Amino acid sequence: MTTTLGIKVDEEIRSRLKTLGEARKRSTHWIMKEAILSYLEREEEIERRNMQADEAWKEYKESGQYVSHEDMTAWLDTWGTDKETQCPTITNPR
């Protein structure tokens, strides 16, 4: 099911939509719909990452577990080499 939404844009935006639509042989409706979908996908991904970061921060505050920057950097430096090492040990200060 689809529904109709209205959007007010100034003449410059309308002209740009029309010009791009003509160049791409697409309607301004199609251009606007694609722009909205692209925006939603990008913003929803940002929101997912923010939620994951919040959960990771909460878990860290509860457990205190971490991997030091030095250990993580040393491990990542071995990636893609024939001397790749195992994941560093998690430090649990509690």
C-alpha positions, 0 to 999 in steps of 0.5 A, a space after each residue: 500500500 502506498 500513500 501520498 505525501 506533500 512536500 513544499 520546496 522552493 523554486 531552486 530545488 524544484 528546478 534542480 529536481 526537474 533538471 536531474 530528472 530530465 538528465 536521468 530520464 526519471 520523474 521528479 517523483 522518482 528522484 525525490 523517492 530515491 533521495 528519501 530512501 537513501 537518507 533513511 538508510 543512511 540515518 537508520 544505519 547511524 542510529 544502529 551504530 549509535 545504539 551498538 555504541 551505547 550498548 558497548 559502553 553500558 557493557 564496559 561500565 558494568 564489566 570493566 573489561 577492555 583491550 588496551 590500545 597498544 595490544 589492539 594496535 599490535 594485533 591489527 598490525 599483524 592482519 594480512 601478514 603471514 605472522 597474524 597473531 591471536 586476538 589480544 586477551 581481555 583485561 578485567 580489572 575487577 
